[in-house]
Amino acid sequence: MIWAVSDEKVAPYGVTVELPAYYDALTRDGSATVLLTAKGPRPYLLSYDGFNEKSFRVHGTEPSGEFDWEVKAVRADVPALRVEQWDPDLVEAHP
């Protein structure tokens, strides 16, 4: 897992978050998850769009509101994990 983390401020028309230059080369395309957390005493809504492995744009309902962001993605230099399917026949029943 590769991640990038920082904090920013929402601008009136959104703010563009730039990922580190190495991020795209180290991660698998389409594997990223973006997490946004509002900061401060008053909760407010946050959303993002335009994620392109190099940047994304964040919008919020609180002008100049502060937020933390985190992007996680699967590493490109390791084989993909094979997820085992759950088999109820392999589970022992408990009395």
NORVENVEN-V344452 format. One record per residue. SS is DSSP state (a for helix, b for strand, c for the rest). PSI is psi in radians with two decimals (none if undefined). OMEGA is omega in whole degrees, -180 to 180 (NA if undefined). Layout:
ss,psi,omega
SS,PSI,OMEGA
SS,PSI,OMEGA
This chain:
ss,psi,omega
c,2.31,176
b,2.40,177
b,2.73,175
b,2.46,-174
b,2.53,174
b,-3.07,174
b,2.69,-175
b,3.11,172
b,2.42,177
c,2.32,174
c,2.87,-178
c,-0.57,-180
c,0.43,179
c,2.93,179
b,2.45,177
b,2.21,178
b,2.13,179
b,2.24,176
c,2.75,178
c,2.60,-176
c,-0.59,-177
c,-0.22,-170
a,-0.84,-178
a,-0.69,-178
a,-0.46,-176
a,-0.13,-173
b,2.72,176
c,2.43,177
c,2.42,175
c,0.13,-176
c,0.01,-173
c,2.55,172
b,2.27,180
b,2.27,177
b,2.29,180
b,2.38,179
b,2.11,177
b,2.54,178
c,2.64,176
c,3.05,-175
c,-0.39,-180
c,2.13,177
c,2.60,175
c,2.86,-176
c,2.52,175
b,2.56,173
b,2.91,178
b,2.80,173
b,3.00,175
c,0.45,180
c,2.23,-177
c,0.49,180
c,-0.13,177
c,-0.50,-179
b,2.96,172
b,2.83,-176
b,2.30,-178
b,2.40,178
b,2.58,179
b,2.78,-179
c,-0.08,180
c,1.81,179
c,2.36,-178
c,0.29,177
c,2.46,179
b,2.60,178
b,2.74,171
b,2.59,174
b,2.67,176
b,2.35,176
b,2.21,177
b,2.54,178
b,2.80,179
c,2.37,179
b,2.51,-180
c,-0.26,-174
c,0.15,177
c,2.65,179
c,2.61,178
c,2.49,178
c,2.50,175
c,2.11,-179
c,2.20,177
c,2.39,178
c,2.48,180
c,2.33,180
c,1.88,-178
a,-0.38,179
a,-0.31,-180
a,-0.09,-179
c,2.26,178
c,2.46,177
c,2.41,177
c,2.35,-178
c,none,NA
